[in-house]
Amino acid sequence: MEKPKIRYLKKLKELKREANSLENMRYIEFYEEKLKNIQDAESLIKGGKNIKNSNGFKVGDILYASWGYDQTNINFFQVLRTTEKQITLTEIDSSEIYEDSMCGIKKAIKNAFLGKVVYKTASVKPMWKKYYFLEKWMGESKEFTKWA
């Protein structure tokens, strides 16, 4: 499976060849922003000091959120940096295997950054979007459902 960074670079190259419309220019800006966010995530994970986290999180750990009203959505996040009481995260890609037309299993793909904004959260009860608690992912498949 191709990592998001590679997909974005290919799409950006294609769009720049045909940069003749305002719509294409907006897409170029969109993909450039995603690539900048990926670069930020990569630099955070490679460089800088990481302080031992009091809740046991380490750089590279993967967390997930399971949420939804009439369907089950799964989002994965990777720890990029730690302090004593805080973790810095960004969303990562996942593989999906459909078991039926509207359900299946997902697994995280480590270091497959989606180009979303990096953010910080308290490590005592990590959250995403102020509503969803994040749990540490132990490598198991997570079930999801989707509605057409």
C-alpha positions as CSV (number, residue, x, y, z in Angstrom):
1,M,0.0,0.0,0.0
2,E,1.3,3.4,-1.0
3,K,1.9,5.8,1.8
4,P,-0.1,9.1,1.8
5,K,3.1,11.2,1.2
6,I,3.8,9.4,-2.0
7,R,0.2,9.7,-3.2
8,Y,0.2,13.4,-2.4
9,L,3.5,14.0,-4.2
10,K,2.2,12.3,-7.3
11,K,-1.1,14.2,-7.2
12,L,0.7,17.5,-6.7
13,K,3.0,16.8,-9.7
14,E,0.0,16.0,-11.9
15,L,-1.8,19.1,-10.8
16,K,1.2,21.4,-11.4
17,R,1.4,20.1,-15.0
18,E,-2.2,21.3,-15.5
19,A,-2.1,24.4,-13.3
20,N,-4.3,26.4,-15.6
21,S,-7.4,26.9,-13.5
22,L,-8.3,28.4,-10.2
23,E,-9.6,25.1,-9.0
24,N,-6.3,23.3,-9.7
25,M,-4.5,26.1,-7.9
26,R,-6.7,25.4,-4.8
27,Y,-5.9,21.7,-5.0
28,I,-2.2,22.5,-5.3
29,E,-2.4,24.6,-2.1
30,F,-4.3,21.8,-0.4
31,Y,-1.7,19.1,-1.2
32,E,1.2,21.5,-0.4
33,E,-0.3,22.1,3.1
34,K,-0.7,18.3,3.6
35,L,2.9,17.7,2.6
36,K,4.1,20.5,4.9
37,N,2.2,18.9,7.8
38,I,3.8,15.5,7.0
39,Q,7.2,17.2,7.0
40,D,6.4,18.7,10.4
41,A,5.5,15.3,11.8
42,E,8.6,13.6,10.3
43,S,10.8,16.3,11.8
44,L,9.2,16.0,15.2
45,I,9.6,12.2,15.3
46,K,13.3,12.4,14.2
47,G,14.6,15.3,16.2
48,G,14.2,17.0,19.5
49,K,14.2,15.8,23.1
50,N,11.6,13.6,24.5
51,I,10.9,13.6,28.2
52,K,9.7,10.4,29.9
53,N,5.9,10.4,30.0
54,S,4.3,9.8,33.4
55,N,1.6,7.8,31.7
56,G,4.0,5.5,29.8
57,F,3.6,6.8,26.3
58,K,6.6,6.7,24.0
59,V,7.4,8.2,20.6
60,G,6.0,5.8,17.9
61,D,3.1,4.5,20.1
62,I,-0.2,4.3,18.2
63,L,-3.5,5.2,19.7
64,Y,-7.0,4.9,18.2
65,A,-10.5,6.4,18.6
66,S,-13.6,4.3,18.0
67,W,-16.7,6.5,17.5
68,G,-19.9,7.0,15.6
69,Y,-23.7,7.1,16.0
70,D,-25.1,4.6,13.6
71,Q,-21.7,3.3,12.3
72,T,-18.4,2.6,13.9
73,N,-15.5,4.8,12.7
74,I,-11.9,4.1,13.6
75,N,-9.1,6.7,13.5
76,F,-5.5,6.0,14.3
77,F,-2.9,8.5,15.7
78,Q,0.9,8.2,16.3
79,V,2.8,9.8,19.1
80,L,5.5,12.1,17.7
81,R,6.8,13.7,20.9
82,T,6.4,13.3,24.7
83,T,6.7,15.5,27.8
84,E,6.0,14.4,31.3
85,K,2.3,15.1,31.1
86,Q,1.6,15.7,27.4
87,I,1.8,13.9,24.0
88,T,2.0,15.3,20.5
89,L,0.1,13.4,17.9
90,T,-0.9,13.3,14.3
91,E,-3.4,11.1,12.4
92,I,-2.0,8.2,10.4
93,D,-3.3,6.0,7.6
94,S,-4.8,2.5,8.0
95,S,-5.4,-0.6,5.9
96,E,-9.0,-1.6,5.4
97,I,-10.2,-5.1,4.6
98,Y,-13.9,-5.4,3.9
99,E,-15.6,-8.4,5.2
100,D,-19.0,-7.3,3.7
101,S,-20.1,-4.3,1.7
102,M,-20.4,-2.1,4.7
103,C,-18.1,-3.6,7.4
104,G,-14.6,-4.8,7.8
105,I,-11.4,-4.5,9.8
106,K,-8.7,-1.8,10.0
107,K,-5.1,-1.8,11.1
108,A,-2.8,1.2,11.5
109,I,0.1,1.9,9.2
110,K,3.0,3.3,11.3
111,N,4.6,6.5,10.0
112,A,2.0,6.8,7.2
113,F,1.2,10.4,8.2
114,L,-2.0,11.7,6.6
115,G,-0.9,15.3,6.6
116,K,-3.3,16.5,9.2
117,V,-2.3,19.1,11.7
118,V,-0.1,17.9,14.6
119,Y,-1.7,18.6,18.0
120,K,-1.0,18.1,21.7
121,T,-3.2,16.5,24.4
122,A,-2.9,15.6,28.0
123,S,-1.5,12.1,28.4
124,V,-3.6,11.2,31.4
125,K,-6.7,10.9,29.2
126,P,-5.7,11.5,25.6
127,M,-8.4,13.0,23.5
128,W,-9.2,13.9,19.9
129,K,-11.5,16.8,18.9
130,K,-12.4,17.3,22.6
131,Y,-15.0,14.5,22.4
132,Y,-13.3,11.2,21.8
133,F,-11.0,9.4,24.2
134,L,-7.9,7.7,22.6
135,E,-6.8,4.3,23.6
136,K,-3.4,2.6,23.1
137,W,-3.5,0.3,20.1
138,M,-1.9,-3.1,20.6
139,G,-1.7,-4.2,17.0
140,E,-5.1,-6.0,16.8
141,S,-7.6,-5.5,14.0
142,K,-10.3,-3.0,14.8
143,E,-13.8,-3.5,13.3
144,F,-15.5,-0.7,11.5
145,T,-18.9,-0.2,9.7
146,K,-19.9,2.3,7.0
147,W,-23.2,3.3,5.5
148,A,-23.6,4.1,1.8
